[in-house]
């Protein structure tokens, strides 16, 4: 009997022990979960951490991962900038995916916890924005249609505020001047989502009210998307704008001017639109001397005597540095700061080489060949007659490594000037 009682008591003690464990374990789990939830939801946002977050994000897309918009960048053709679009003290990350007409700029922001995607705006890989106001202006031309778009970045999204579209009956009417009176049917004006045309007067009022007068350009003038630059966002180190294997089919990459330089070049170009009479004149930008500041080149056209004008910025104005080449083209060597142009005819050729240094051009070599009626050729180097071998050695020393500029230029029109420089 005693054995039976002991066995029963033993079973009761074991059952109580299991019951106690069943009670305690859920209590411990519930307490731990509650503490963890409280900690994760009450952590304060750290807006000073934007550099680390942007850096990690850039390294991710450089590594081939899709961006927050859902596609992968062509890294070798991409640029990025850090700009405070809305002047809230936390800058935005702008990434330009390329310079094609359809390319836009992806706008990212930091919400205190992570990098997020706000939207895209712009064209040809650039946006024009009103500094500190969150306004973004885009101008696009497609054949006879012009589109003016004004977006607003509100710190988290990109919203369209206004859009104006003009459709001209003839390409010669582009760009459309909304202050001008047109004959019936020459130009139709549309605003925002309207399906029927507006009057020129109503369009003009809305255009004047909505389109900003002065903007800054950002996008293609940014820093190359490299691991070095991505890390620099976090560490505060200087960015490297050296372009490595990042040249287009022309052999160089166009870098756009900023600020006062952009305004001075734009003013000059608009004046040139009215004065240039050559066939198919054009313009573009290239960093000829490798100092990080682009020079402006203007191709006078495609006739035999048309050359290329090279301009620099002296801190206030665009100044002519030299005129070089023919047929609307010349050569440059950005590694050496060389501008090498040549003019050829049936019986002669002349070549002149300039060195661009410290904001001025200096002629460093002149060459000339003269072929007489007897087919004998005279070779002249820096004013002295030399052998053909000596001439070729001097000529090749400058011309063998030059890249052609001029014929690949943007069309010299008001519409294209606005599209490139804002």
C-alpha positions in Angstrom: 0.0 0.0 0.0 2.8 2.3 0.9 4.4 1.7 -2.5 1.2 2.6 -4.3 0.8 5.8 -2.3 4.5 6.8 -3.1 3.9 6.1 -6.8 0.8 8.3 -6.9 2.6 11.1 -5.1 5.5 10.8 -7.6 3.1 11.2 -10.5 1.4 14.2 -8.9 4.8 15.9 -8.4 5.9 15.3 -12.1 2.6 16.6 -13.4 2.9 19.7 -11.3 6.4 20.3 -12.7 5.2 20.0 -16.3 2.3 22.3 -15.5 4.7 24.9 -14.0 6.8 24.8 -17.2 3.8 25.2 -19.4 2.9 28.4 -17.5 6.3 29.9 -17.3 7.5 29.5 -21.0 4.7 31.5 -22.6 5.1 34.3 -20.1 8.8 34.6 -20.9 8.2 34.5 -24.7 5.4 37.2 -24.5 7.6 39.5 -22.4 10.6 39.2 -24.9 8.4 39.9 -27.9 6.8 42.9 -26.3 10.3 44.4 -25.5 11.5 43.8 -29.1 8.4 45.4 -30.6 8.7 48.4 -28.4 12.4 49.0 -29.3 11.8 48.7 -33.1 8.9 51.1 -33.3 10.2 53.8 -31.1 13.7 54.2 -32.6 14.0 57.9 -33.6 14.9 58.6 -37.3 18.5 59.6 -37.8 18.6 62.1 -40.7 22.3 62.6 -40.3 22.8 59.0 -41.6 21.9 59.9 -45.2 25.5 59.6 -46.4 25.9 56.0 -45.2 22.5 55.1 -46.6 23.2 56.7 -50.0 26.7 55.1 -50.1 25.3 51.6 -49.5 22.6 52.1 -52.1 25.1 53.3 -54.7 27.4 50.4 -54.0 24.4 48.0 -54.5 23.5 49.4 -57.9 27.1 49.5 -59.0 27.3 45.8 -58.1 24.5 45.1 -60.6 21.5 45.1 -58.4 18.2 46.7 -59.6 17.6 50.2 -58.4 14.5 51.2 -56.4 12.7 52.0 -59.7 13.1 48.3 -60.7 15.7 48.4 -63.4 19.5 48.2 -63.6 21.8 51.1 -64.5 24.3 51.1 -67.3 26.9 52.0 -64.7 29.6 53.1 -67.2 27.2 55.8 -68.5 25.7 56.9 -65.2 26.3 59.9 -63.1 25.1 61.0 -59.6 24.8 64.2 -57.6 23.9 65.1 -54.1 21.5 68.1 -54.1 19.1 69.5 -51.5 16.2 70.1 -53.9 13.7 71.3 -51.2 16.1 73.0 -48.8 15.1 70.9 -45.8 18.7 70.2 -44.7 18.7 66.5 -45.9 20.0 66.3 -49.5 18.5 64.2 -52.2 20.5 61.6 -54.3 20.1 62.2 -58.1 21.1 59.5 -60.5 21.3 60.1 -64.3 21.2 56.9 -66.2 22.4 58.2 -69.5 22.4 61.0 -72.1 19.8 59.7 -74.5 16.6 61.7 -75.3 14.4 59.4 -73.2 16.8 59.3 -70.2 15.5 60.9 -67.0 17.0 61.5 -63.6 16.0 59.3 -60.7 15.4 61.2 -57.5 16.0 59.5 -54.2 15.5 60.7 -50.6 16.4 59.6 -47.1 13.5 59.2 -44.6 15.7 58.9 -41.5 15.8 55.1 -41.8 16.5 54.2 -45.4 17.0 55.4 -49.0 13.7 55.7 -50.9 12.7 56.4 -54.5 10.6 59.6 -55.1 10.3 59.4 -58.9 11.9 60.6 -62.1 12.0 63.8 -64.1 14.0 65.5 -66.8 15.2 64.5 -70.3 18.6 63.6 -71.8 19.8 62.5 -68.4 19.4 66.0 -66.8 16.9 68.1 -64.9 16.6 71.8 -64.5 15.5 72.8 -61.0 14.9 75.9 -58.9 17.3 75.7 -56.1 15.6 75.1 -52.7 12.1 75.4 -54.1 11.5 71.8 -55.2 10.5 72.9 -58.7 11.8 70.9 -61.7 11.4 72.1 -65.3 11.7 69.9 -68.4 11.7 71.0 -72.0 11.5 68.4 -74.8 11.2 68.7 -78.6 10.0 65.9 -80.8 9.8 66.9 -84.4 7.2 69.8 -84.4 5.9 69.2 -80.9 7.4 71.0 -77.9 6.6 70.0 -74.3 7.2 72.1 -71.2 6.7 70.2 -67.9 6.9 71.6 -64.4 7.2 69.0 -61.6 7.2 69.6 -57.9 9.3 67.5 -55.5 7.7 67.7 -52.0 10.2 65.7 -50.0 8.9 62.3 -50.9 7.2 62.3 -54.3 7.5 63.9 -57.7 4.2 65.4 -58.8 3.4 67.2 -62.1 2.2 70.7 -61.5 1.7 71.9 -65.1 2.4 70.9 -68.7 2.2 72.9 -71.8 2.4 71.4 -75.3 2.7 73.2 -78.6 2.1 71.5 -81.9 3.4 73.5 -85.0 2.3 72.9 -88.5 5.8 73.4 -89.8 9.2 72.5 -88.4 10.4 76.0 -89.2 8.1 77.3 -86.5 9.9 75.4 -83.7 10.7 76.7 -81.2 7.4 78.3 -80.6 7.4 81.8 -79.2 4.2 82.1 -77.1 4.4 85.9 -77.1 4.0 85.9 -80.9 0.7 86.0 -82.9 0.4 83.1 -85.3 -1.9 82.6 -88.3 -4.8 80.2 -87.8 -3.7 76.6 -87.8 0.1 77.3 -87.6 0.4 76.4 -83.9 -2.0 74.6 -81.5 -1.6 75.2 -77.8 -2.5 72.6 -75.1 -2.2 72.9 -71.3 -2.0 70.1 -68.8 -4.5 67.3 -69.5 -6.8 69.4 -71.8 -8.0 67.6 -74.9 -8.9 70.7 -76.8 -6.5 73.5 -77.7 -6.2 76.7 -75.6 -6.0 80.1 -77.0 -2.6 81.6 -77.5 -3.4 84.2 -74.9 -4.5 81.7 -72.2 -1.5 79.5 -72.9 0.8 82.5 -72.6 -0.7 83.4 -69.2 -0.3 79.8 -67.9 3.2 79.5 -69.3 4.3 82.8 -67.7 2.7 81.8 -64.4 4.1 78.2 -64.2 7.5 78.0 -66.0 10.4 79.1 -63.7 12.6 81.9 -65.1 16.0 80.7 -63.6 17.0 77.2 -63.0 20.1 75.1 -62.2 21.1 72.0 -64.3 21.9 68.7 -62.7 22.4 65.1 -64.0 25.0 64.6 -66.7 27.3 67.0 -64.9 27.5 64.7 -61.9 30.1 62.3 -60.6 30.9 59.0 -62.4 29.1 56.0 -60.7 32.2 54.3 -59.3 32.9 52.5 -56.1 35.4 55.2 -55.1 32.8 57.9 -55.4 30.1 55.8 -53.7 32.4 55.4 -50.7 33.2 59.1 -50.7 29.5 59.9 -50.1 29.9 58.2 -46.7 33.4 59.2 -45.8 33.3 62.8 -47.0 36.3 62.3 -49.3 36.7 64.3 -52.5 34.9 62.8 -55.5 36.9 61.7 -58.5 35.5 62.9 -61.8 38.2 61.1 -63.8 36.4 59.2 -66.6 37.8 55.7 -67.1 36.8 53.9 -70.2 33.7 56.0 -70.3 33.9 57.7 -73.7 31.2 57.6 -76.3 31.7 56.6 -79.9 33.3 60.1 -80.5 36.1 59.3 -78.1 35.1 61.8 -75.3 32.3 62.3 -72.9 30.4 65.6 -72.8 30.5 67.3 -69.5 28.1 70.3 -69.1 29.0 73.6 -67.5 27.4 74.8 -64.3 26.3 78.0 -62.7 27.7 81.3 -64.1 29.6 79.5 -66.8 26.4 77.8 -68.1 24.6 81.1 -68.1 27.4 82.8 -70.0 27.6 80.1 -72.6 23.9 80.0 -73.0 23.8 83.8 -73.6 26.5 83.5 -76.2 24.8 80.5 -78.0 21.5 82.4 -78.2 23.3 85.3 -79.8 25.0 82.9 -82.3 21.6 81.5 -83.3 20.9 84.9 -84.8 24.3 85.4 -86.4 25.5 82.1 -87.7 24.7 81.6 -91.4 26.7 78.4 -92.2 25.1 75.1 -93.2 24.1 73.0 -90.1 26.0 74.9 -87.4 26.2 73.2 -84.0 27.6 73.3 -80.5 28.9 71.1 -77.7 31.1 70.9 -74.6 34.4 69.1 -74.0 37.0 69.4 -71.3 39.9 70.1 -73.6 42.6 70.9 -71.0 41.5 68.3 -68.4 40.9 70.8 -65.6 37.4 69.6 -64.9 35.8 72.7 -66.5 34.3 72.1 -69.9 35.0 74.4 -72.9 32.3 75.3 -75.4 32.9 74.6 -79.1 30.8 75.9 -81.9 30.9 74.4 -85.4 30.3 77.0 -88.0 28.8 74.5 -90.4 29.8 72.0 -93.0 31.2 74.1 -95.8 34.9 73.9 -96.8 35.9 77.1 -95.0 33.8 76.5 -91.9 35.9 76.0 -88.8 35.3 75.4 -85.1 35.3 78.2 -82.5 36.6 77.2 -79.0 35.4 79.3 -76.0 36.3 79.4 -72.4 34.8 81.1 -69.3 36.9 83.8 -67.6 34.7 84.1 -64.5 32.3 86.6 -66.1 32.0 86.0 -69.8 32.5 83.4 -72.5 35.7 84.4 -74.4 37.0 83.1 -77.7 40.1 81.1 -77.3 40.9 80.1 -80.9 39.3 79.1 -84.2 40.5 75.8 -85.7 39.9 73.3 -88.5 37.6 73.2 -91.5 34.4 71.5 -92.8 32.9 72.2 -89.3 35.4 70.0 -87.4 38.7 70.1 -85.6 40.7 67.8 -83.4 41.4 67.8 -79.6 43.7 65.9 -77.3 42.3 66.3 -73.8 45.2 64.5 -72.2 47.6 67.2 -73.6 45.3 70.2 -73.9 45.9 70.2 -77.6 43.6 71.7 -80.3 44.8 70.6 -83.8 43.0 71.8 -86.9 43.8 71.4 -90.6 42.6 72.9 -93.9 43.2 71.1 -97.2 42.8 72.0 -100.8 43.9 70.2 -104.0 47.4 71.7 -104.0 48.0 72.7 -100.4 47.2 72.0 -96.8 47.8 74.0 -93.7 47.8 72.9 -90.1 48.0 74.8 -86.8 48.2 73.4 -83.3 47.3 75.2 -80.2 48.0 74.4 -76.6 45.2 75.3 -74.1 46.7 76.2 -70.8 45.7 78.5 -67.9 42.7 79.8 -69.8 44.4 80.8 -73.0 45.5 79.2 -76.3 49.1 79.5 -77.6 50.1 78.3 -81.1 52.8 75.6 -80.7 53.2 74.4 -84.3 52.4 75.5 -87.8 52.7 73.2 -90.8 52.1 73.7 -94.5 52.4 71.6 -97.7 52.5 73.2 -101.2 52.3 71.0 -104.3 53.3 72.7 -107.6 52.2 72.0 -111.1 55.2 69.7 -111.5 53.7 67.6 -108.6 56.6 68.3 -106.4 55.6 69.0 -102.8 57.3 71.5 -100.4 57.0 70.8 -96.7 57.2 73.7 -94.3 57.4 73.4 -90.5 57.2 76.5 -88.4 58.2 78.6 -91.3 61.1 76.5 -92.4 61.4 74.1 -95.4 62.0 70.6 -94.1 62.1 67.1 -95.5 58.9 65.1 -95.9 60.2 62.8 -93.1 60.8 65.7 -90.7 57.4 67.2 -91.5 55.6 63.9 -90.9 57.3 63.4 -87.6 56.2 66.8 -86.4 52.7 66.4 -87.8 52.1 62.9 -86.3 53.4 64.1 -83.0 50.3 66.3 -82.6 47.7 64.8 -84.9 48.0 61.1 -84.3 46.1 61.2 -81.0 43.4 63.8 -81.6 39.7 63.2 -81.3 37.4 65.0 -83.8 34.8 67.4 -82.5 32.3 69.6 -84.4 30.2 67.4 -86.7 28.8 65.5 -83.7 27.5 68.7 -82.1 24.0 69.6 -81.0 22.0 71.6 -83.5 22.5 75.4 -82.9 18.8 76.2 -82.2 17.1 77.9 -79.3 15.2 74.7 -78.6 18.4 72.5 -78.3 20.3 75.2 -76.3 17.4 75.2 -73.7 17.3 71.4 -73.8 21.0 71.0 -73.0 21.5 74.0 -70.6 18.1 74.5 -69.2 
